[in-house]
Amino acid sequence: APITEFDLDGVEPTFHPIGDLSNVLREDKIRGSFTQEVALENAPKQEDGSFLIPSILGEGGDR
């Protein structure tokens, strides 16, 4: 049914369907990260410090 068929007198417009939301994300904190060697140590294939993965487009082969 079109919205014009409902009695909306006295209904306040809303700008978000869920209502009064607040930011629920955690605070950003600087943490350590993996070294390149650790990140690549279980990679099936690697080349020049990067993951080497099968191509899914074009000629094929690894990229």
mmCIF file as Biopython writes it, N, C-alpha, C and O atoms, coordinates in Angstrom:
data_model
#
loop_
_atom_site.group_PDB
_atom_site.id
_atom_site.type_symbol
_atom_site.label_atom_id
_atom_site.label_alt_id
_atom_site.label_comp_id
_atom_site.label_asym_id
_atom_site.label_entity_id
_atom_site.label_seq_id
_atom_site.pdbx_PDB_ins_code
_atom_site.Cartn_x
_atom_site.Cartn_y
_atom_site.Cartn_z
_atom_site.occupancy
_atom_site.B_iso_or_equiv
_atom_site.auth_seq_id
_atom_site.auth_asym_id
_atom_site.pdbx_PDB_model_num
ATOM 1   N N  . ALA A ? 1  ? 0.841  -1.179  0.000   1.0 0.0 1  A 1 
ATOM 2   C CA . ALA A ? 1  ? 0.000  0.000   0.000   1.0 0.0 1  A 1 
ATOM 3   C C  . ALA A ? 1  ? 0.884  1.240   0.000   1.0 0.0 1  A 1 
ATOM 4   O O  . ALA A ? 1  ? 1.889  1.289   0.709   1.0 0.0 1  A 1 
ATOM 5   N N  . PRO A ? 2  ? 0.516  2.231   -0.786  1.0 0.0 2  A 1 
ATOM 6   C CA . PRO A ? 2  ? 1.296  3.480   -0.785  1.0 0.0 2  A 1 
ATOM 7   C C  . PRO A ? 2  ? 1.234  4.151   0.581   1.0 0.0 2  A 1 
ATOM 8   O O  . PRO A ? 2  ? 0.229  4.055   1.286   1.0 0.0 2  A 1 
ATOM 9   N N  . ILE A ? 3  ? 2.306  4.825   0.943   1.0 0.0 3  A 1 
ATOM 10  C CA . ILE A ? 3  ? 2.382  5.475   2.260   1.0 0.0 3  A 1 
ATOM 11  C C  . ILE A ? 3  ? 1.307  6.547   2.418   1.0 0.0 3  A 1 
ATOM 12  O O  . ILE A ? 3  ? 0.913  6.878   3.537   1.0 0.0 3  A 1 
ATOM 13  N N  . THR A ? 4  ? 0.843  7.077   1.314   1.0 0.0 4  A 1 
ATOM 14  C CA . THR A ? 4  ? -0.189 8.123   1.388   1.0 0.0 4  A 1 
ATOM 15  C C  . THR A ? 4  ? -1.517 7.583   1.913   1.0 0.0 4  A 1 
ATOM 16  O O  . THR A ? 4  ? -2.395 8.371   2.264   1.0 0.0 4  A 1 
ATOM 17  N N  . GLU A ? 5  ? -1.687 6.278   1.977   1.0 0.0 5  A 1 
ATOM 18  C CA . GLU A ? 5  ? -2.930 5.691   2.471   1.0 0.0 5  A 1 
ATOM 19  C C  . GLU A ? 5  ? -2.946 5.554   3.995   1.0 0.0 5  A 1 
ATOM 20  O O  . GLU A ? 5  ? -3.986 5.208   4.554   1.0 0.0 5  A 1 
ATOM 21  N N  . PHE A ? 6  ? -1.838 5.809   4.681   1.0 0.0 6  A 1 
ATOM 22  C CA . PHE A ? 6  ? -1.769 5.683   6.132   1.0 0.0 6  A 1 
ATOM 23  C C  . PHE A ? 6  ? -2.001 7.022   6.798   1.0 0.0 6  A 1 
ATOM 24  O O  . PHE A ? 6  ? -1.639 8.064   6.253   1.0 0.0 6  A 1 
ATOM 25  N N  . ASP A ? 7  ? -2.610 6.997   7.988   1.0 0.0 7  A 1 
ATOM 26  C CA . ASP A ? 7  ? -2.811 8.204   8.779   1.0 0.0 7  A 1 
ATOM 27  C C  . ASP A ? 7  ? -1.526 8.475   9.560   1.0 0.0 7  A 1 
ATOM 28  O O  . ASP A ? 7  ? -1.231 7.796   10.544  1.0 0.0 7  A 1 
ATOM 29  N N  . LEU A ? 8  ? -0.779 9.461   9.117   1.0 0.0 8  A 1 
ATOM 30  C CA . LEU A ? 8  ? 0.513  9.764   9.733   1.0 0.0 8  A 1 
ATOM 31  C C  . LEU A ? 8  ? 0.512  11.078  10.499  1.0 0.0 8  A 1 
ATOM 32  O O  . LEU A ? 8  ? 1.575  11.620  10.803  1.0 0.0 8  A 1 
ATOM 33  N N  . ASP A ? 9  ? -0.668 11.592  10.811  1.0 0.0 9  A 1 
ATOM 34  C CA . ASP A ? 9  ? -0.743 12.826  11.599  1.0 0.0 9  A 1 
ATOM 35  C C  . ASP A ? 9  ? -0.099 12.615  12.960  1.0 0.0 9  A 1 
ATOM 36  O O  . ASP A ? 9  ? -0.418 11.647  13.651  1.0 0.0 9  A 1 
ATOM 37  N N  . GLY A ? 10 ? 0.801  13.503  13.353  1.0 0.0 10 A 1 
ATOM 38  C CA . GLY A ? 10 ? 1.468  13.427  14.650  1.0 0.0 10 A 1 
ATOM 39  C C  . GLY A ? 10 ? 2.669  12.498  14.684  1.0 0.0 10 A 1 
ATOM 40  O O  . GLY A ? 10 ? 3.317  12.384  15.724  1.0 0.0 10 A 1 
ATOM 41  N N  . VAL A ? 11 ? 2.987  11.827  13.579  1.0 0.0 11 A 1 
ATOM 42  C CA . VAL A ? 11 ? 4.153  10.944  13.539  1.0 0.0 11 A 1 
ATOM 43  C C  . VAL A ? 11 ? 5.370  11.777  13.156  1.0 0.0 11 A 1 
ATOM 44  O O  . VAL A ? 11 ? 5.398  12.409  12.100  1.0 0.0 11 A 1 
ATOM 45  N N  . GLU A ? 12 ? 6.380  11.766  14.032  1.0 0.0 12 A 1 
ATOM 46  C CA . GLU A ? 12 ? 7.606  12.525  13.776  1.0 0.0 12 A 1 
ATOM 47  C C  . GLU A ? 12 ? 8.423  11.836  12.686  1.0 0.0 12 A 1 
ATOM 48  O O  . GLU A ? 12 ? 8.531  10.610  12.682  1.0 0.0 12 A 1 
ATOM 49  N N  . PRO A ? 13 ? 8.999  12.605  11.763  1.0 0.0 13 A 1 
ATOM 50  C CA . PRO A ? 13 ? 9.853  11.988  10.744  1.0 0.0 13 A 1 
ATOM 51  C C  . PRO A ? 13 ? 11.126 11.435  11.397  1.0 0.0 13 A 1 
ATOM 52  O O  . PRO A ? 13 ? 11.610 11.985  12.386  1.0 0.0 13 A 1 
ATOM 53  N N  . THR A ? 14 ? 11.658 10.353  10.841  1.0 0.0 14 A 1 
ATOM 54  C CA . THR A ? 14 ? 12.914 9.796   11.333  1.0 0.0 14 A 1 
ATOM 55  C C  . THR A ? 14 ? 13.952 9.864   10.224  1.0 0.0 14 A 1 
ATOM 56  O O  . THR A ? 14 ? 13.623 9.826   9.038   1.0 0.0 14 A 1 
ATOM 57  N N  . PHE A ? 15 ? 15.200 9.965   10.626  1.0 0.0 15 A 1 
ATOM 58  C CA . PHE A ? 15 ? 16.287 10.029  9.658   1.0 0.0 15 A 1 
ATOM 59  C C  . PHE A ? 15 ? 17.062 8.723   9.615   1.0 0.0 15 A 1 
ATOM 60  O O  . PHE A ? 15 ? 17.869 8.507   8.712   1.0 0.0 15 A 1 
ATOM 61  N N  . HIS A ? 16 ? 16.820 7.851   10.588  1.0 0.0 16 A 1 
ATOM 62  C CA . HIS A ? 16 ? 17.454 6.532   10.612  1.0 0.0 16 A 1 
ATOM 63  C C  . HIS A ? 16 ? 16.421 5.555   11.143  1.0 0.0 16 A 1 
ATOM 64  O O  . HIS A ? 16 ? 15.818 5.807   12.186  1.0 0.0 16 A 1 
ATOM 65  N N  . PRO A ? 17 ? 16.200 4.434   10.444  1.0 0.0 17 A 1 
ATOM 66  C CA . PRO A ? 17 ? 15.124 3.529   10.841  1.0 0.0 17 A 1 
ATOM 67  C C  . PRO A ? 17 ? 15.328 2.837   12.192  1.0 0.0 17 A 1 
ATOM 68  O O  . PRO A ? 17 ? 14.368 2.318   12.762  1.0 0.0 17 A 1 
ATOM 69  N N  . ILE A ? 18 ? 16.545 2.819   12.708  1.0 0.0 18 A 1 
ATOM 70  C CA . ILE A ? 18 ? 16.789 2.112   13.961  1.0 0.0 18 A 1 
ATOM 71  C C  . ILE A ? 18 ? 16.735 3.063   15.154  1.0 0.0 18 A 1 
ATOM 72  O O  . ILE A ? 18 ? 16.688 2.619   16.301  1.0 0.0 18 A 1 
ATOM 73  N N  . GLY A ? 19 ? 16.740 4.334   14.895  1.0 0.0 19 A 1 
ATOM 74  C CA . GLY A ? 19 ? 16.602 5.283   15.995  1.0 0.0 19 A 1 
ATOM 75  C C  . GLY A ? 19 ? 17.909 5.887   16.439  1.0 0.0 19 A 1 
ATOM 76  O O  . GLY A ? 19 ? 18.772 6.205   15.621  1.0 0.0 19 A 1 
ATOM 77  N N  . ASP A ? 20 ? 18.050 6.042   17.741  1.0 0.0 20 A 1 
ATOM 78  C CA . ASP A ? 20 ? 19.160 6.782   18.332  1.0 0.0 20 A 1 
ATOM 79  C C  . ASP A ? 20 ? 20.390 5.888   18.468  1.0 0.0 20 A 1 
ATOM 80  O O  . ASP A ? 20 ? 20.563 5.228   19.492  1.0 0.0 20 A 1 
ATOM 81  N N  . LEU A ? 21 ? 21.240 5.860   17.450  1.0 0.0 21 A 1 
ATOM 82  C CA . LEU A ? 21 ? 22.450 5.049   17.471  1.0 0.0 21 A 1 
ATOM 83  C C  . LEU A ? 21 ? 23.638 5.878   17.921  1.0 0.0 21 A 1 
ATOM 84  O O  . LEU A ? 21 ? 23.669 7.094   17.736  1.0 0.0 21 A 1 
ATOM 85  N N  . SER A ? 22 ? 24.616 5.207   18.513  1.0 0.0 22 A 1 
ATOM 86  C CA . SER A ? 22 ? 25.871 5.877   18.831  1.0 0.0 22 A 1 
ATOM 87  C C  . SER A ? 22 ? 27.007 4.996   18.307  1.0 0.0 22 A 1 
ATOM 88  O O  . SER A ? 22 ? 26.789 3.836   17.959  1.0 0.0 22 A 1 
ATOM 89  N N  . ASN A ? 23 ? 28.195 5.544   18.255  1.0 0.0 23 A 1 
ATOM 90  C CA . ASN A ? 23 ? 29.349 4.814   17.754  1.0 0.0 23 A 1 
ATOM 91  C C  . ASN A ? 23 ? 29.658 3.659   18.710  1.0 0.0 23 A 1 
ATOM 92  O O  . ASN A ? 23 ? 29.899 3.876   19.897  1.0 0.0 23 A 1 
ATOM 93  N N  . VAL A ? 24 ? 29.648 2.428   18.183  1.0 0.0 24 A 1 
ATOM 94  C CA . VAL A ? 24 ? 29.901 1.260   19.026  1.0 0.0 24 A 1 
ATOM 95  C C  . VAL A ? 24 ? 31.258 0.627   18.717  1.0 0.0 24 A 1 
ATOM 96  O O  . VAL A ? 24 ? 31.536 -0.488  19.159  1.0 0.0 24 A 1 
ATOM 97  N N  . LEU A ? 25 ? 32.091 1.321   17.971  1.0 0.0 25 A 1 
ATOM 98  C CA . LEU A ? 25 ? 33.407 0.793   17.625  1.0 0.0 25 A 1 
ATOM 99  C C  . LEU A ? 25 ? 34.395 1.034   18.755  1.0 0.0 25 A 1 
ATOM 100 O O  . LEU A ? 25 ? 34.268 1.994   19.515  1.0 0.0 25 A 1 
ATOM 101 N N  . ARG A ? 26 ? 35.373 0.156   18.854  1.0 0.0 26 A 1 
ATOM 102 C CA . ARG A ? 26 ? 36.384 0.312   19.894  1.0 0.0 26 A 1 
ATOM 103 C C  . ARG A ? 26 ? 37.327 1.461   19.548  1.0 0.0 26 A 1 
ATOM 104 O O  . ARG A ? 26 ? 37.414 1.885   18.395  1.0 0.0 26 A 1 
ATOM 105 N N  . GLU A ? 27 ? 38.012 1.944   20.539  1.0 0.0 27 A 1 
ATOM 106 C CA . GLU A ? 27 ? 39.002 3.002   20.350  1.0 0.0 27 A 1 
ATOM 107 C C  . GLU A ? 27 ? 40.204 2.433   19.590  1.0 0.0 27 A 1 
ATOM 108 O O  . GLU A ? 27 ? 40.617 1.303   19.851  1.0 0.0 27 A 1 
ATOM 109 N N  . ASP A ? 28 ? 40.763 3.191   18.667  1.0 0.0 28 A 1 
ATOM 110 C CA . ASP A ? 28 ? 41.941 2.744   17.928  1.0 0.0 28 A 1 
ATOM 111 C C  . ASP A ? 28 ? 43.147 2.683   18.858  1.0 0.0 28 A 1 
ATOM 112 O O  . ASP A ? 28 ? 43.401 3.608   19.630  1.0 0.0 28 A 1 
ATOM 113 N N  . LYS A ? 29 ? 43.887 1.573   18.773  1.0 0.0 29 A 1 
ATOM 114 C CA . LYS A ? 29 ? 45.103 1.422   19.566  1.0 0.0 29 A 1 
ATOM 115 C C  . LYS A ? 29 ? 46.199 0.891   18.658  1.0 0.0 29 A 1 
ATOM 116 O O  . LYS A ? 29 ? 45.958 -0.013  17.858  1.0 0.0 29 A 1 
ATOM 117 N N  . ILE A ? 30 ? 47.387 1.438   18.771  1.0 0.0 30 A 1 
ATOM 118 C CA . ILE A ? 30 ? 48.521 0.978   17.975  1.0 0.0 30 A 1 
ATOM 119 C C  . ILE A ? 30 ? 49.019 -0.337  18.563  1.0 0.0 30 A 1 
ATOM 120 O O  . ILE A ? 30 ? 49.283 -0.438  19.761  1.0 0.0 30 A 1 
ATOM 121 N N  . ARG A ? 31 ? 49.145 -1.342  17.701  1.0 0.0 31 A 1 
ATOM 122 C CA . ARG A ? 31 ? 49.632 -2.657  18.125  1.0 0.0 31 A 1 
ATOM 123 C C  . ARG A ? 31 ? 50.699 -3.114  17.138  1.0 0.0 31 A 1 
ATOM 124 O O  . ARG A ? 31 ? 50.799 -2.602  16.024  1.0 0.0 31 A 1 
ATOM 125 N N  . GLY A ? 32 ? 51.478 -4.074  17.566  1.0 0.0 32 A 1 
ATOM 126 C CA . GLY A ? 32 ? 52.498 -4.631  16.695  1.0 0.0 32 A 1 
ATOM 127 C C  . GLY A ? 32 ? 51.867 -5.400  15.546  1.0 0.0 32 A 1 
ATOM 128 O O  . GLY A ? 32 ? 50.699 -5.783  15.618  1.0 0.0 32 A 1 
ATOM 129 N N  . SER A ? 33 ? 52.627 -5.626  14.496  1.0 0.0 33 A 1 
ATOM 130 C CA . SER A ? 33 ? 52.111 -6.362  13.351  1.0 0.0 33 A 1 
ATOM 131 C C  . SER A ? 33 ? 53.115 -7.442  12.957  1.0 0.0 33 A 1 
ATOM 132 O O  . SER A ? 33 ? 54.225 -7.500  13.485  1.0 0.0 33 A 1 
ATOM 133 N N  . PHE A ? 34 ? 52.706 -8.291  12.021  1.0 0.0 34 A 1 
ATOM 134 C CA . PHE A ? 34 ? 53.574 -9.345  11.522  1.0 0.0 34 A 1 
ATOM 135 C C  . PHE A ? 34 ? 54.722 -8.764  10.700  1.0 0.0 34 A 1 
ATOM 136 O O  . PHE A ? 34 ? 54.566 -7.739  10.036  1.0 0.0 34 A 1 
ATOM 137 N N  . THR A ? 35 ? 55.857 -9.419  10.751  1.0 0.0 35 A 1 
ATOM 138 C CA . THR A ? 35 ? 56.917 -9.072  9.812   1.0 0.0 35 A 1 
ATOM 139 C C  . THR A ? 35 ? 56.548 -9.692  8.463   1.0 0.0 35 A 1 
ATOM 140 O O  . THR A ? 35 ? 55.692 -10.574 8.396   1.0 0.0 35 A 1 
ATOM 141 N N  . GLN A ? 36 ? 57.175 -9.244  7.425   1.0 0.0 36 A 1 
ATOM 142 C CA . GLN A ? 36 ? 56.916 -9.794  6.094   1.0 0.0 36 A 1 
ATOM 143 C C  . GLN A ? 36 ? 57.257 -11.280 6.055   1.0 0.0 36 A 1 
ATOM 144 O O  . GLN A ? 36 ? 56.547 -12.066 5.429   1.0 0.0 36 A 1 
ATOM 145 N N  . GLU A ? 37 ? 58.328 -11.659 6.712   1.0 0.0 37 A 1 
ATOM 146 C CA . GLU A ? 37 ? 58.739 -13.060 6.729   1.0 0.0 37 A 1 
ATOM 147 C C  . GLU A ? 37 ? 57.688 -13.936 7.412   1.0 0.0 37 A 1 
ATOM 148 O O  . GLU A ? 37 ? 57.362 -15.012 6.910   1.0 0.0 37 A 1 
ATOM 149 N N  . VAL A ? 38 ? 57.159 -13.490 8.544   1.0 0.0 38 A 1 
ATOM 150 C CA . VAL A ? 38 ? 56.136 -14.261 9.262   1.0 0.0 38 A 1 
ATOM 151 C C  . VAL A ? 38 ? 54.862 -14.365 8.420   1.0 0.0 38 A 1 
ATOM 152 O O  . VAL A ? 38 ? 54.248 -15.431 8.360   1.0 0.0 38 A 1 
ATOM 153 N N  . ALA A ? 39 ? 54.465 -13.279 7.776   1.0 0.0 39 A 1 
ATOM 154 C CA . ALA A ? 39 ? 53.251 -13.283 6.958   1.0 0.0 39 A 1 
ATOM 155 C C  . ALA A ? 39 ? 53.374 -14.263 5.794   1.0 0.0 39 A 1 
ATOM 156 O O  . ALA A ? 39 ? 52.382 -14.874 5.398   1.0 0.0 39 A 1 
ATOM 157 N N  . LEU A ? 40 ? 54.562 -14.420 5.249   1.0 0.0 40 A 1 
ATOM 158 C CA . LEU A ? 40 ? 54.760 -15.266 4.069   1.0 0.0 40 A 1 
ATOM 159 C C  . LEU A ? 40 ? 55.202 -16.695 4.393   1.0 0.0 40 A 1 
ATOM 160 O O  . LEU A ? 40 ? 55.297 -17.524 3.487   1.0 0.0 40 A 1 
ATOM 161 N N  . GLU A ? 41 ? 55.472 -16.998 5.664   1.0 0.0 41 A 1 
ATOM 162 C CA . GLU A ? 41 ? 56.093 -18.291 5.954   1.0 0.0 41 A 1 
ATOM 163 C C  . GLU A ? 41 ? 55.223 -19.499 5.603   1.0 0.0 41 A 1 
ATOM 164 O O  . GLU A ? 41 ? 55.770 -20.576 5.367   1.0 0.0 41 A 1 
ATOM 165 N N  . ASN A ? 42 ? 53.908 -19.370 5.559   1.0 0.0 42 A 1 
ATOM 166 C CA . ASN A ? 42 ? 53.048 -20.495 5.190   1.0 0.0 42 A 1 
ATOM 167 C C  . ASN A ? 42 ? 52.454 -20.353 3.791   1.0 0.0 42 A 1 
ATOM 168 O O  . ASN A ? 42 ? 51.588 -21.136 3.402   1.0 0.0 42 A 1 
ATOM 169 N N  . ALA A ? 43 ? 52.912 -19.363 3.038   1.0 0.0 43 A 1 
ATOM 170 C CA . ALA A ? 43 ? 52.399 -19.167 1.675   1.0 0.0 43 A 1 
ATOM 171 C C  . ALA A ? 43 ? 52.858 -20.315 0.785   1.0 0.0 43 A 1 
ATOM 172 O O  . ALA A ? 43 ? 54.047 -20.632 0.766   1.0 0.0 43 A 1 
ATOM 173 N N  . PRO A ? 44 ? 51.937 -20.951 0.039   1.0 0.0 44 A 1 
ATOM 174 C CA . PRO A ? 44 ? 52.333 -22.031 -0.857  1.0 0.0 44 A 1 
ATOM 175 C C  . PRO A ? 44 ? 53.345 -21.563 -1.909  1.0 0.0 44 A 1 
ATOM 176 O O  . PRO A ? 44 ? 54.266 -22.297 -2.267  1.0 0.0 44 A 1 
ATOM 177 N N  . LYS A ? 45 ? 53.159 -20.337 -2.396  1.0 0.0 45 A 1 
ATOM 178 C CA . LYS A ? 45 ? 54.095 -19.765 -3.372  1.0 0.0 45 A 1 
ATOM 179 C C  . LYS A ? 45 ? 54.316 -18.302 -3.031  1.0 0.0 45 A 1 
ATOM 180 O O  . LYS A ? 45 ? 53.399 -17.607 -2.593  1.0 0.0 45 A 1 
ATOM 181 N N  . GLN A ? 46 ? 55.530 -17.848 -3.236  1.0 0.0 46 A 1 
ATOM 182 C CA . GLN A ? 46 ? 55.856 -16.432 -3.038  1.0 0.0 46 A 1 
ATOM 183 C C  . GLN A ? 46 ? 56.950 -16.031 -4.011  1.0 0.0 46 A 1 
ATOM 184 O O  . GLN A ? 46 ? 57.718 -16.858 -4.504  1.0 0.0 46 A 1 
ATOM 185 N N  . GLU A ? 47 ? 56.992 -14.737 -4.267  1.0 0.0 47 A 1 
ATOM 186 C CA . GLU A ? 47 ? 58.003 -14.217 -5.186  1.0 0.0 47 A 1 
ATOM 187 C C  . GLU A ? 47 ? 58.301 -12.778 -4.818  1.0 0.0 47 A 1 
ATOM 188 O O  . GLU A ? 47 ? 57.379 -11.974 -4.675  1.0 0.0 47 A 1 
ATOM 189 N N  . ASP A ? 48 ? 59.562 -12.441 -4.663  1.0 0.0 48 A 1 
ATOM 190 C CA . ASP A ? 48 ? 60.008 -11.080 -4.353  1.0 0.0 48 A 1 
ATOM 191 C C  . ASP A ? 48 ? 59.287 -10.483 -3.142  1.0 0.0 48 A 1 
ATOM 192 O O  . ASP A ? 48 ? 58.958 -9.297  -3.140  1.0 0.0 48 A 1 
ATOM 193 N N  . GLY A ? 49 ? 59.041 -11.304 -2.110  1.0 0.0 49 A 1 
ATOM 194 C CA . GLY A ? 49 ? 58.427 -10.798 -0.891  1.0 0.0 49 A 1 
ATOM 195 C C  . GLY A ? 49 ? 56.922 -10.621 -0.957  1.0 0.0 49 A 1 
ATOM 196 O O  . GLY A ? 49 ? 56.348 -9.958  -0.094  1.0 0.0 49 A 1 
ATOM 197 N N  . SER A ? 50 ? 56.273 -11.191 -1.948  1.0 0.0 50 A 1 
ATOM 198 C CA . SER A ? 50 ? 54.818 -11.079 -2.099  1.0 0.0 50 A 1 
ATOM 199 C C  . SER A ? 50 ? 54.202 -12.459 -2.280  1.0 0.0 50 A 1 
ATOM 200 O O  . SER A ? 50 ? 54.885 -13.400 -2.686  1.0 0.0 50 A 1 
ATOM 201 N N  . PHE A ? 51 ? 52.914 -12.580 -1.978  1.0 0.0 51 A 1 
ATOM 202 C CA . PHE A ? 51 ? 52.193 -13.820 -2.262  1.0 0.0 51 A 1 
ATOM 203 C C  . PHE A ? 51 ? 52.113 -13.997 -3.767  1.0 0.0 51 A 1 
ATOM 204 O O  . PHE A ? 51 ? 51.909 -13.027 -4.497  1.0 0.0 51 A 1 
ATOM 205 N N  . LEU A ? 52 ? 52.271 -15.217 -4.233  1.0 0.0 52 A 1 
ATOM 206 C CA . LEU A ? 52 ? 52.127 -15.548 -5.646  1.0 0.0 52 A 1 
ATOM 207 C C  . LEU A ? 52 ? 50.868 -16.396 -5.756  1.0 0.0 52 A 1 
ATOM 208 O O  . LEU A ? 52 ? 50.813 -17.502 -5.217  1.0 0.0 52 A 1 
ATOM 209 N N  . ILE A ? 53 ? 49.852 -15.882 -6.454  1.0 0.0 53 A 1 
ATOM 210 C CA . ILE A ? 53 ? 48.563 -16.560 -6.517  1.0 0.0 53 A 1 
ATOM 211 C C  . ILE A ? 53 ? 48.191 -16.864 -7.962  1.0 0.0 53 A 1 
ATOM 212 O O  . ILE A ? 53 ? 48.656 -16.188 -8.880  1.0 0.0 53 A 1 
ATOM 213 N N  . PRO A ? 54 ? 47.344 -17.888 -8.168  1.0 0.0 54 A 1 
ATOM 214 C CA . PRO A ? 54 ? 46.915 -18.199 -9.533  1.0 0.0 54 A 1 
ATOM 215 C C  . PRO A ? 54 ? 46.093 -17.055 -10.120 1.0 0.0 54 A 1 
ATOM 216 O O  . PRO A ? 54 ? 45.282 -16.441 -9.426  1.0 0.0 54 A 1 
ATOM 217 N N  . SER A ? 55 ? 46.306 -16.782 -11.371 1.0 0.0 55 A 1 
ATOM 218 C CA . SER A ? 55 ? 45.546 -15.748 -12.070 1.0 0.0 55 A 1 
ATOM 219 C C  . SER A ? 55 ? 44.129 -16.269 -12.322 1.0 0.0 55 A 1 
ATOM 220 O O  . SER A ? 55 ? 43.944 -17.432 -12.683 1.0 0.0 55 A 1 
ATOM 221 N N  . ILE A ? 56 ? 43.137 -15.406 -12.131 1.0 0.0 56 A 1 
ATOM 222 C CA . ILE A ? 56 ? 41.761 -15.810 -12.407 1.0 0.0 56 A 1 
ATOM 223 C C  . ILE A ? 56 ? 41.227 -15.122 -13.667 1.0 0.0 56 A 1 
ATOM 224 O O  . ILE A ? 56 ? 40.128 -15.428 -14.130 1.0 0.0 56 A 1 
ATOM 225 N N  . LEU A ? 57 ? 41.996 -14.215 -14.203 1.0 0.0 57 A 1 
ATOM 226 C CA . LEU A ? 57 ? 41.612 -13.503 -15.422 1.0 0.0 57 A 1 
ATOM 227 C C  . LEU A ? 57 ? 42.724 -13.623 -16.464 1.0 0.0 57 A 1 
ATOM 228 O O  . LEU A ? 57 ? 43.887 -13.820 -16.112 1.0 0.0 57 A 1 
ATOM 229 N N  . GLY A ? 58 ? 42.383 -13.511 -17.695 1.0 0.0 58 A 1 
ATOM 230 C CA . GLY A ? 58 ? 43.397 -13.436 -18.736 1.0 0.0 58 A 1 
ATOM 231 C C  . GLY A ? 58 ? 44.005 -14.758 -19.095 1.0 0.0 58 A 1 
ATOM 232 O O  . GLY A ? 58 ? 43.320 -15.779 -19.154 1.0 0.0 58 A 1 
ATOM 233 N N  . GLU A ? 59 ? 45.313 -14.738 -19.338 1.0 0.0 59 A 1 
ATOM 234 C CA . GLU A ? 59 ? 46.062 -15.856 -19.887 1.0 0.0 59 A 1 
ATOM 235 C C  . GLU A ? 59 ? 46.255 -17.021 -18.914 1.0 0.0 59 A 1 
ATOM 236 O O  . GLU A ? 59 ? 46.572 -18.128 -19.350 1.0 0.0 59 A 1 
ATOM 237 N N  . GLY A ? 60 ? 46.077 -16.807 -17.644 1.0 0.0 60 A 1 
ATOM 238 C CA . GLY A ? 60 ? 46.352 -17.857 -16.672 1.0 0.0 60 A 1 
ATOM 239 C C  . GLY A ? 60 ? 47.754 -17.737 -16.130 1.0 0.0 60 A 1 
ATOM 240 O O  . GLY A ? 60 ? 48.444 -16.753 -16.391 1.0 0.0 60 A 1 
ATOM 241 N N  . GLY A ? 61 ? 48.179 -18.731 -15.378 1.0 0.0 61 A 1 
ATOM 242 C CA . GLY A ? 61 ? 49.499 -18.684 -14.767 1.0 0.0 61 A 1 
ATOM 243 C C  . GLY A ? 61 ? 49.452 -17.982 -13.432 1.0 0.0 61 A 1 
ATOM 244 O O  . GLY A ? 61 ? 48.406 -17.484 -13.016 1.0 0.0 61 A 1 
ATOM 245 N N  . ASP A ? 62 ? 50.592 -17.942 -12.760 1.0 0.0 62 A 1 
ATOM 246 C CA . ASP A ? 62 ? 50.663 -17.294 -11.454 1.0 0.0 62 A 1 
ATOM 247 C C  . ASP A ? 62 ? 50.978 -15.810 -11.614 1.0 0.0 62 A 1 
ATOM 248 O O  . ASP A ? 62 ? 51.641 -15.390 -12.562 1.0 0.0 62 A 1 
ATOM 249 N N  . ARG A ? 63 ? 50.479 -15.030 -10.652 1.0 0.0 63 A 1 
ATOM 250 C CA . ARG A ? 63 ? 50.727 -13.578 -10.652 1.0 0.0 63 A 1 
ATOM 251 C C  . ARG A ? 63 ? 51.068 -13.108 -9.269  1.0 0.0 63 A 1 
ATOM 252 O O  . ARG A ? 63 ? 51.310 -11.918 -9.063  1.0 0.0 63 A 1 
#
